[in-house]
Amino acid sequence: MVTDSIKKAYSFYKEEFDAAKLYFYLAKSESDSANKSKFLELHDIEAEHVKFWYIFLKNRGYEPKSSTGNLKLTLSKFLRKLLGAGLYTSILEMGESTSIEAYAEFLSSGDLTTEEKEGLNKIIEDELDHESFFENQKSVMPVNNVRDFILGMNDGLVELLGAVTGLSAVYPSNPLFVGINGLVVGLAGAMSMAIGTFISVRSQRQVNEGIRRKMELLFGVSKDRAKQELLDKLTESGMPEDVGKEVTDRIGENQESMIELLIEENDENEIRSAAFTGLAYIVGVAFPVLPYFLLPSSISALILSAVLAGIALAAVATIVSISAGNANIKGKIIEMVVSGLGAAGVSYIFGLIVQGYFGVSV
């Protein structure tokens, strides 16, 4: 009987085998010589991990076959070309985080010899080094803007799916009317989202600038007052007063360090964030609205709209799961698709009630 421990070990073996192949591919496609060398080094390290899990399984009477990993490698290559180096590196880093958690859990619960525990500890250290490397590579696309894009697209999807679904119930024989109204609502929503993001990011920046000016003034007038201000903020955040006092005493002569502790880190550009959010909202709008310009009836357009929106929601859920380091991608997909389509269903019922009560027909 194959135990749960063997199943997990075999899964780790396949993941490390596929990772080794992926790093070799990335090394070949990398133009920067330093990064190329690092990816080759990562390939060699992953090959050692493959060897560890191979021996682990063989010692227990299981000899794993070489993993082909063709589909996974093909998908990884596609994502690398589609997303670019910066965002794809972020995904690799999140994958390393998930692996570390799984290995740590296996280390505490698995049936390992002392030598195997030492070997697995070494693998965990390697994966932590990989994560640090990928963290340093994330420069092409700011993660905050990726977040803005994903959230904006999700809002556009869900809100417009609900809108066109309700309108389809009211105007079942006029898809063009539904599509035009959905497009108008979508463009207005995109402007609203973009402006809201702009104001939010700028307001946070202004708050930080206000805190900086206040602390610079206090530091110039009275260092003791500045220290007390910092101590009050630290204790308000939940830090024990004695610890806060020790921190304040240690950095009390360094104005910049005191300010950095008080300011919420925010390196976002409000114009770029607004552009990402607004554009993403429009992209989200396209999935549920486009079918109404192509099909002869609102009901047939609604079916295609729901299918396209479901696919897009599944893609968004996958990216959200990866971004959060969440291994339960399937659960997140089900959650977002069911909630999105469920909201559309409620909108359709409401549209039927409106159509029946007012007798609207176009």
HURACOR-V320565 format. One record per pair of residues at least 4 apart in sequence whose C-alpha atoms are under 6 Angstrom apart, sorted by the first residue. I is the first residue (numbers start at 0). GAP is how many residues later the second one is. D is the distance in Angstrom with one decimal. If there is no record, write none. Layout:
<<I GAP D> <I GAP D>>
//
This chain:
<<12 37 5.6> <12 40 5.4> <13 53 5.7> <15 30 5.8> <15 34 5.6> <16 33 5.8> <17 51 5.7> <19 23 4.6> <19 26 5.2> <19 27 6.0> <22 16 5.4> <22 20 5.2> <23 19 5.8> <25 4 5.9> <26 9 4.5> <26 12 5.1> <26 13 5.8> <29 6 5.5> <54 4 5.9> <56 5 5.1> <57 4 4.7> <57 5 4.9> <68 4 6.0> <69 4 6.0> <78 4 5.7> <79 4 5.6> <79 8 5.6> <82 4 5.8> <82 5 5.8> <84 4 5.9> <85 52 5.0> <85 53 5.6> <85 54 4.3> <85 55 5.4> <86 54 6.0> <88 45 5.9> <92 38 5.1> <92 41 5.3> <93 231 5.2> <95 35 5.8> <97 227 5.8> <99 24 5.9> <105 4 5.0> <111 4 5.6> <111 5 6.0> <144 128 5.9> <147 4 5.9> <147 129 5.2> <148 4 6.0> <148 127 5.3> <148 128 5.2> <148 131 5.0> <151 125 4.8> <151 128 5.0> <151 129 4.6> <152 127 4.5> <152 128 4.5> <152 131 4.4> <154 4 5.9> <155 4 5.8> <155 125 4.5> <155 128 4.5> <155 129 4.9> <156 4 5.9> <156 127 4.4> <156 128 5.4> <157 182 5.6> <159 125 5.9> <160 4 5.9> <160 127 5.3> <161 182 4.3> <161 185 5.5> <163 4 5.9> <163 18 5.9> <164 179 5.9> <164 183 5.2> <165 181 4.7> <165 182 4.3> <165 185 4.4> <166 4 5.9> <166 11 6.0> <167 4 5.1> <167 130 5.3> <168 179 5.7> <168 182 5.0> <168 183 5.1> <169 181 5.4> <169 185 4.8> <171 126 4.8> <171 127 6.0> <172 124 5.2> <172 125 5.8> <174 117 4.9> <174 122 5.4> <174 123 4.3> <175 116 5.7> <175 117 5.6> <177 4 6.0> <178 110 5.6> <178 113 4.9> <181 4 5.9> <185 99 5.9> <189 88 4.7> <189 91 5.4> <192 85 6.0> <193 80 4.3> <193 83 5.6> <193 84 4.6> <196 77 5.3> <197 72 4.9> <197 76 5.1> <198 4 5.8> <200 69 5.3> <201 68 5.8> <207 55 5.6> <214 4 5.9> <217 4 5.6> <217 8 5.3> <218 4 4.7> <218 7 5.4> <230 13 5.8> <233 5 5.7> <233 10 6.0> <234 4 4.8> <234 6 5.7> <240 4 6.0> <247 4 5.3> <269 4 6.0> <274 4 5.9> <275 4 6.0> <285 4 5.5> <286 21 5.7> <286 22 5.7> <287 17 4.4> <287 21 5.8> <290 10 5.0> <290 14 5.9> <291 9 5.2> <294 6 5.6> <297 4 5.9> <300 4 5.9> <304 4 6.0> <305 4 5.9> <308 4 6.0> <309 27 5.7> <312 24 5.7> <313 19 5.0> <316 15 5.7> <316 16 5.0> <317 11 5.8> <320 5 4.8> <320 8 5.6> <321 4 6.0> <332 4 6.0> <333 4 5.8> <335 4 5.9> <336 4 6.0> <337 4 5.6> <351 4 6.0> <353 4 5.9> <354 4 5.1> <354 5 5.3>>
//
